Amino acid sequence: MKLLLQYKQGKDFSEDFVMDDNTKRAASAAARVEQDSQSTSQESGEAFVAYMDDSAGSRSPITGRDSKTTSAKALDRWFKERQKNHGAPRLLEVPNEALVTNGGPLQITGNITLVQEDGSVQYANHLSLCRCGHSGTKPTCDGQHIDKEFINPGKISEASEIAASQRPSKITISCIKDGPVTFRGRLRMHNQFGQECVKMRGSLCRCGQSASKPFCDGSHSRTGFKTG
């Protein structure tokens, strides 16, 4: 059985993915998240649990070094202080934004629901997503882009589809097995050059080979990229 996914990067791109058990679980989890979001859309703004889950620690099992910068740690502390505790769901007053770093990861902040390949769901206010394709802790970055000398300035060539907004909202990020990460929800992407792009949904490269980074162009299929 095959799942046909449409990627939109200025033009429609289609490719076939084998829908294995892990992909089915991830797709089902993403659908549940979407249904939960719709069912609570009429309720209070505190219907979403968002916090930085660092239970596994931030030290890379491959490099042995701390994969988080001092600024990233400070950002995590800032979010934790505003969450206060994990018992009360809170939608933080922060927009969903992604900084496309120069030769590094995609730094996402906001009210994030992360759906892993196996269908498990995590919540976060700050994630560093791997862009080089070599991380041993995919989808998050572990610093391998430094050792692999990943070169990409982080330029953004696509235009915005919608206007930027400072209003807080939810965003769901789903990991596709041996493929990109997709997002659903308002996301403002920006870089050090002052370029920005605002979209409601899209597919982001994590194999490091796309010619239209930070977006996916299907290169993972051509290069045989594996996420596990």
C-alpha positions as a Python dict, from the first residue, in 0.01 Angstrom:
ca = {
    (1, 'M'): (0, 0, 0),
    (2, 'K'): (137, 338, -93),
    (3, 'L'): (78, 685, 39),
    (4, 'L'): (102, 968, -212),
    (5, 'L'): (236, 1286, -54),
    (6, 'Q'): (222, 1626, -220),
    (7, 'Y'): (507, 1866, -149),
    (8, 'K'): (460, 2223, -255),
    (9, 'Q'): (775, 2423, -314),
    (10, 'G'): (672, 2674, -578),
    (11, 'K'): (548, 2380, -782),
    (12, 'D'): (374, 2055, -697),
    (13, 'F'): (603, 1762, -632),
    (14, 'S'): (475, 1405, -596),
    (15, 'E'): (649, 1088, -493),
    (16, 'D'): (551, 744, -364),
    (17, 'F'): (628, 637, -11),
    (18, 'V'): (588, 284, 116),
    (19, 'M'): (347, 314, 404),
    (20, 'D'): (496, 79, 661),
    (21, 'D'): (374, 25, 1016),
    (22, 'N'): (576, 315, 1159),
    (23, 'T'): (444, 554, 895),
    (24, 'K'): (88, 439, 961),
    (25, 'R'): (129, 502, 1334),
    (26, 'A'): (276, 848, 1272),
    (27, 'A'): (-3, 936, 1031),
    (28, 'S'): (-266, 817, 1277),
    (29, 'A'): (-109, 1019, 1558),
    (30, 'A'): (-97, 1331, 1341),
    (31, 'A'): (-463, 1281, 1257),
    (32, 'R'): (-550, 1248, 1626),
    (33, 'V'): (-362, 1568, 1704),
    (34, 'E'): (-554, 1747, 1428),
    (35, 'Q'): (-887, 1613, 1558),
    (36, 'D'): (-800, 1715, 1914),
    (37, 'S'): (-707, 2062, 1789),
    (38, 'Q'): (-1042, 2098, 1614),
    (39, 'S'): (-1239, 1968, 1910),
    (40, 'T'): (-1079, 2219, 2147),
    (41, 'S'): (-1083, 2518, 1912),
    (42, 'Q'): (-1393, 2654, 2081),
    (43, 'E'): (-1255, 2605, 2431),
    (44, 'S'): (-1022, 2820, 2636),
    (45, 'G'): (-670, 2905, 2523),
    (46, 'E'): (-530, 2671, 2791),
    (47, 'A'): (-625, 2352, 2605),
    (48, 'F'): (-270, 2284, 2491),
    (49, 'V'): (22, 2146, 2690),
    (50, 'A'): (352, 2290, 2570),
    (51, 'Y'): (683, 2243, 2743),
    (52, 'M'): (1042, 2158, 2668),
    (53, 'D'): (1086, 1783, 2716),
    (54, 'D'): (1451, 1734, 2811),
    (55, 'S'): (1412, 1407, 2997),
    (56, 'A'): (1670, 1243, 2769),
    (57, 'G'): (1924, 1518, 2825),
    (58, 'S'): (2095, 1730, 2564),
    (59, 'R'): (2428, 1546, 2532),
    (60, 'S'): (2488, 1376, 2200),
    (61, 'P'): (2545, 998, 2225),
    (62, 'I'): (2771, 1019, 1919),
    (63, 'T'): (2987, 1323, 1982),
    (64, 'G'): (2967, 1311, 2363),
    (65, 'R'): (2932, 1688, 2376),
    (66, 'D'): (2647, 1910, 2477),
    (67, 'S'): (2439, 1976, 2165),
    (68, 'K'): (2275, 2290, 2307),
    (69, 'T'): (2430, 2634, 2300),
    (70, 'T'): (2419, 2866, 2600),
    (71, 'S'): (2150, 3075, 2430),
    (72, 'A'): (1941, 2763, 2361),
    (73, 'K'): (1962, 2660, 2727),
    (74, 'A'): (1860, 3009, 2835),
    (75, 'L'): (1564, 2995, 2598),
    (76, 'D'): (1454, 2662, 2745),
    (77, 'R'): (1473, 2806, 3097),
    (78, 'W'): (1268, 3106, 2984),
    (79, 'F'): (994, 2879, 2852),
    (80, 'K'): (998, 2654, 3159),
    (81, 'E'): (953, 2949, 3391),
    (82, 'R'): (642, 3051, 3200),
    (83, 'Q'): (497, 2701, 3196),
    (84, 'K'): (535, 2687, 3578),
    (85, 'N'): (434, 2322, 3590),
    (86, 'H'): (338, 2043, 3355),
    (87, 'G'): (-2, 1989, 3512),
    (88, 'A'): (-177, 2295, 3376),
    (89, 'P'): (-201, 2309, 2995),
    (90, 'R'): (-94, 2650, 2875),
    (91, 'L'): (-81, 2813, 2534),
    (92, 'L'): (213, 3051, 2565),
    (93, 'E'): (190, 3402, 2422),
    (94, 'V'): (460, 3339, 2161),
    (95, 'P'): (429, 3307, 1781),
    (96, 'N'): (557, 3001, 1594),
    (97, 'E'): (889, 3095, 1434),
    (98, 'A'): (1180, 2906, 1278),
    (99, 'L'): (1531, 3047, 1244),
    (100, 'V'): (1715, 2886, 953),
    (101, 'T'): (2071, 2902, 1086),
    (102, 'N'): (2386, 2933, 877),
    (103, 'G'): (2526, 2581, 840),
    (104, 'G'): (2326, 2457, 1136),
    (105, 'P'): (1987, 2335, 1254),
    (106, 'L'): (1639, 2479, 1225),
    (107, 'Q'): (1563, 2654, 1555),
    (108, 'I'): (1187, 2645, 1611),
    (109, 'T'): (1005, 2824, 1893),
    (110, 'G'): (634, 2834, 1965),
    (111, 'N'): (359, 2601, 2083),
    (112, 'I'): (480, 2280, 1920),
    (113, 'T'): (333, 1931, 1897),
    (114, 'L'): (595, 1687, 1766),
    (115, 'V'): (471, 1358, 1617),
    (116, 'Q'): (753, 1104, 1591),
    (117, 'E'): (778, 833, 1324),
    (118, 'D'): (641, 572, 1565),
    (119, 'G'): (335, 785, 1638),
    (120, 'S'): (445, 903, 1981),
    (121, 'V'): (363, 1264, 2062),
    (122, 'Q'): (578, 1517, 2247),
    (123, 'Y'): (520, 1883, 2331),
    (124, 'A'): (780, 2157, 2324),
    (125, 'N'): (830, 2532, 2310),
    (126, 'H'): (1178, 2507, 2156),
    (127, 'L'): (1324, 2250, 1917),
    (128, 'S'): (1649, 2232, 1719),
    (129, 'L'): (1574, 2020, 1412),
    (130, 'C'): (1857, 1858, 1216),
    (131, 'R'): (1913, 1992, 862),
    (132, 'C'): (2238, 1814, 770),
    (133, 'G'): (2096, 1460, 776),
    (134, 'H'): (2370, 1316, 999),
    (135, 'S'): (2229, 1360, 1350),
    (136, 'G'): (2219, 1049, 1565),
    (137, 'T'): (1918, 1189, 1752),
    (138, 'K'): (1688, 1265, 1458),
    (139, 'P'): (1476, 1467, 1422),
    (140, 'T'): (1669, 1688, 1666),
    (141, 'C'): (2021, 1820, 1614),
    (142, 'D'): (2319, 1670, 1799),
    (143, 'G'): (2593, 1888, 1651),
    (144, 'Q'): (2696, 1656, 1369),
    (145, 'H'): (2668, 1943, 1118),
    (146, 'I'): (2998, 2073, 1261),
    (147, 'D'): (3189, 1748, 1213),
    (148, 'K'): (3035, 1687, 870),
    (149, 'E'): (3104, 2048, 766),
    (150, 'F'): (2747, 2106, 653),
    (151, 'I'): (2751, 2413, 429),
    (152, 'N'): (2427, 2600, 373),
    (153, 'P'): (2382, 2970, 450),
    (154, 'G'): (2014, 2926, 529),
    (155, 'K'): (1877, 3148, 255),
    (156, 'I'): (1501, 3142, 190),
    (157, 'S'): (1388, 3172, -171),
    (158, 'E'): (1015, 3116, -136),
    (159, 'A'): (756, 3388, -86),
    (160, 'S'): (505, 3403, 199),
    (161, 'E'): (162, 3252, 147),
    (162, 'I'): (-2, 3438, 435),
    (163, 'A'): (71, 3738, 654),
    (164, 'A'): (283, 3707, 967),
    (165, 'S'): (104, 3725, 1301),
    (166, 'Q'): (214, 3766, 1661),
    (167, 'R'): (-94, 3585, 1790),
    (168, 'P'): (-11, 3255, 1963),
    (169, 'S'): (-127, 2940, 1788),
    (170, 'K'): (-48, 2570, 1772),
    (171, 'I'): (177, 2400, 1520),
    (172, 'T'): (210, 2026, 1454),
    (173, 'I'): (539, 1890, 1324),
    (174, 'S'): (532, 1532, 1191),
    (175, 'C'): (832, 1314, 1111),
    (176, 'I'): (807, 1111, 789),
    (177, 'K'): (1012, 791, 789),
    (178, 'D'): (1313, 825, 556),
    (179, 'G'): (1176, 1160, 447),
    (180, 'P'): (1117, 1519, 555),
    (181, 'V'): (941, 1670, 853),
    (182, 'T'): (609, 1830, 771),
    (183, 'F'): (438, 2111, 956),
    (184, 'R'): (77, 2219, 984),
    (185, 'G'): (0, 2557, 1140),
    (186, 'R'): (122, 2913, 1093),
    (187, 'L'): (503, 2924, 1084),
    (188, 'R'): (726, 3222, 1013),
    (189, 'M'): (1068, 3119, 883),
    (190, 'H'): (1348, 3374, 884),
    (191, 'N'): (1727, 3397, 859),
    (192, 'Q'): (2027, 3621, 924),
    (193, 'F'): (1982, 3795, 589),
    (194, 'G'): (1645, 3941, 681),
    (195, 'Q'): (1457, 3704, 451),
    (196, 'E'): (1134, 3552, 576),
    (197, 'C'): (854, 3326, 460),
    (198, 'V'): (522, 3258, 634),
    (199, 'K'): (329, 2940, 554),
    (200, 'M'): (46, 2737, 703),
    (201, 'R'): (190, 2402, 596),
    (202, 'G'): (494, 2261, 423),
    (203, 'S'): (770, 1998, 411),
    (204, 'L'): (1117, 2070, 548),
    (205, 'C'): (1437, 1901, 433),
    (206, 'R'): (1627, 1693, 685),
    (207, 'C'): (1847, 1489, 450),
    (208, 'G'): (2071, 1787, 376),
    (209, 'Q'): (2053, 1735, 0),
    (210, 'S'): (1754, 1945, -112),
    (211, 'A'): (1829, 2216, -369),
    (212, 'S'): (1551, 2428, -219),
    (213, 'K'): (1650, 2422, 149),
    (214, 'P'): (1501, 2466, 400),
    (215, 'F'): (1218, 2305, 204),
    (216, 'C'): (1209, 1947, 75),
    (217, 'D'): (1240, 1875, -298),
    (218, 'G'): (1238, 1495, -279),
    (219, 'S'): (1617, 1450, -277),
    (220, 'H'): (1591, 1210, 19),
    (221, 'S'): (1441, 950, -216),
    (222, 'R'): (1716, 992, -475),
    (223, 'T'): (1998, 975, -218),
    (224, 'G'): (1856, 686, -15),
    (225, 'F'): (1828, 888, 305),
    (226, 'K'): (1744, 681, 613),
    (227, 'T'): (1613, 818, 941),
    (228, 'G'): (1680, 511, 1149),
}
